[in-house]
Amino acid sequence: MLTTWLTERFELSVPVVSAPMAGVSGGELAGAVSAAGGLGMIGFAGGRAEDLRHEASLAKAAGRPFGIGLLAWVLDFQPELLDVALECGPALVSVSFGSYAPYVERVKAAGALFATQAGTVGDARAALVLGADLIVARGGEGGGHGRDAVGTLPLLQGVLDAVDVPVLAAGGVGTARGLAAVLAAGAAGAWVGTAFVSCPEATNTPAARAAVIAATELDTIYTRVLDLGRGVPWPEDFGGRALRNAFAERWHGREAELAAAGERTDEPVVWAGQSAGLVHAERPAAEVLRDFAGAEELLLAVLSRSR
Ligand SMILES: Cc1cc2nc3c(=O)[nH]c(=O)nc-3n(C[C@H](O)[C@H](O)[C@H](O)COP(=O)(O)O)c2cc1C
């Protein structure tokens, strides 16, 4: 069994955290990942406190540690969500994308570990200064929102050199090969979103799961126009990576024109990263996790070849 800081801290059998994914990773997916030996996270973008409590109760039913991921810029408007999250008893809380400084000590005081997603080495250094227990080096190939500035591999190397707290790699880790690569580099594990998007335990639609399965690694786009077109006030620094759709094809690169035209879209958006090209079937979370466990054999094979 692979042993890292992550597996020891949360008693996991596979060094994988399923990423918080609002609209996709509810309590059922998080609980299924935790039950299978990873650390499952609930993603909550904002909304009713009772919905977050409900999702947490589903995750808790697995009887294993789980996490909750919140958005810093949403907490600016809905600060009470952090209290609700902490009352649910998560082992790990992530607050990403915006000014999360006010929340770090509150999370720790409640007995949870604090994590945040960093898109540059500078982001990671700031997280260290602000007291993050765990830093997620999230490269631009990842699904959903974040920075597009740096790819996962150069970011991970830079962050590992820059900080002395555990680091997880995120963005494009879709199979055991990717997990083996980031573990070999020195990450304590991977923070994986897209590879879990097509699990039946997810709260997205069957059509979204099928679209990710059909997609190749070329079918995503990093853009701000999907948020502009839906009127979602994400901070400018954070675009999102999704499967290409007609609205994105039409407006990407013409953001100012779009803002002036005020055109809106209700075309469905399927947030997903480049590792969509590695998702080939709808599979239960436990199966996806079992595949990730194959990283151990890959690493052993490398060692045995070099002896
Ligand atoms: C569908 C989807 C929704 C996401 N929603 C959130 C979210 O609510 N909060 C968050 O911190 N990150 C969110 N992310 C980003 C993930 O936490 C993570 O950075 C990303 O999935 C990692 O890259 P990968 O998709 O290549 O595995 C989302 C990602 C996806 C694919």
The ligand as a Gaussian input file, in Angstrom:
#p B3LYP/6-31G(d) Opt

LIG

0 1
 C      -17.170000      19.938000     -12.534000
 C      -16.151000      20.645000     -11.686000
 C      -16.581000      21.495000     -10.667000
 C      -15.654000      22.106000      -9.828000
 N      -16.103000      22.863000      -8.776000
 C      -15.216000      23.310000      -7.846000
 C      -15.680000      23.893000      -6.630000
 O      -16.881000      24.017000      -6.393000
 N      -14.751000      24.300000      -5.734000
 C      -13.411000      24.161000      -5.945000
 O      -12.628000      24.543000      -5.084000
 N      -12.939000      23.606000      -7.104000
 C      -13.816000      23.158000      -8.034000
 N      -13.352000      22.535000      -9.173000
 C      -11.897000      22.403000      -9.380000
 C      -11.362000      21.147000      -8.690000
 O      -11.294000      21.373000      -7.303000
 C       -9.956000      20.759000      -9.169000
 O       -9.119000      21.866000      -9.127000
 C       -9.883000      20.183000     -10.577000
 O      -10.986000      19.349000     -10.855000
 C       -8.587000      19.375000     -10.746000
 O       -8.311000      19.086000     -12.072000
 P       -8.900000      17.803000     -12.882000
 O      -10.314000      18.175000     -13.167000
 O       -8.054000      17.754000     -14.075000
 O       -8.786000      16.591000     -12.009000
 C      -14.265000      21.917000     -10.038000
 C      -13.846000      21.082000     -11.074000
 C      -14.772000      20.438000     -11.890000
 C      -14.274000      19.504000     -12.975000

